[in-house]
Every structure is written in structure tokens, then in C-alpha cells.
């Protein structure tokens, strides 16, 4: 596997995590119960951690505005 392939895969994984963050933010906004909101918040924090770790590996910053 070429180095470029590895970096592309890491970027794709990071981009996937970033999209998943958006989904979880929407779930928080749409939550009808406190339990749903808390569950989405936990998933959001997990996805943010993954994305931030991949940002460190890539030496990039994809933090959403206001994050």
C-alpha cells in the first residue's frame, strides 16, 4: 500500500467522523427526551475525539466554527 493511500484513508475516516458529528448535533437538536439528548451528546463527544485525533495525525484542523 502506497503512502498516499494511507493518508487518503485517514482523511476519509476523518471526513466521515466530521459528517457523523453533524448528524449527532442534529440528533441533539431533534431529541424529544433528555435521554435521547444525552445519548447523542455522548456519541458526539466520541466522534469529536476521533476526528481531533485524526486531525493531529494529519496536522490539519477541521474543527467546526464555534466548536
JOJOHU-V246100 format. One record per pair of residues at least 12 apart in sequence whose ideal C-beta (glycine too) atoms are under 8 Angstrom apart, sorted by sequence separation. I is the first residue (numbers start at 1). GAP is how many residues later the second one is. D is the distance in whole Angstrom. If there is no record, write none. Layout:
{{I & GAP & D} {I & GAP & D}}
This chain:
{{28 & 12 & 5} {27 & 13 & 4} {28 & 13 & 6} {24 & 16 & 5} {27 & 16 & 8} {28 & 16 & 7} {24 & 17 & 8} {24 & 19 & 5} {25 & 19 & 6} {48 & 19 & 8} {24 & 20 & 4} {20 & 23 & 8} {21 & 23 & 6} {24 & 23 & 6} {21 & 26 & 5} {20 & 27 & 5} {21 & 27 & 6} {17 & 30 & 5} {21 & 30 & 6} {17 & 31 & 8} {17 & 33 & 5} {18 & 33 & 5} {17 & 34 & 4} {13 & 37 & 8} {14 & 37 & 6} {17 & 37 & 7} {14 & 40 & 4} {13 & 41 & 6} {14 & 41 & 7} {11 & 43 & 8} {21 & 43 & 7} {10 & 44 & 6} {14 & 44 & 7} {18 & 44 & 6} {14 & 46 & 8} {18 & 46 & 8} {10 & 47 & 6} {11 & 47 & 6} {15 & 47 & 8} {10 & 48 & 6} {14 & 48 & 7} {7 & 51 & 7}}
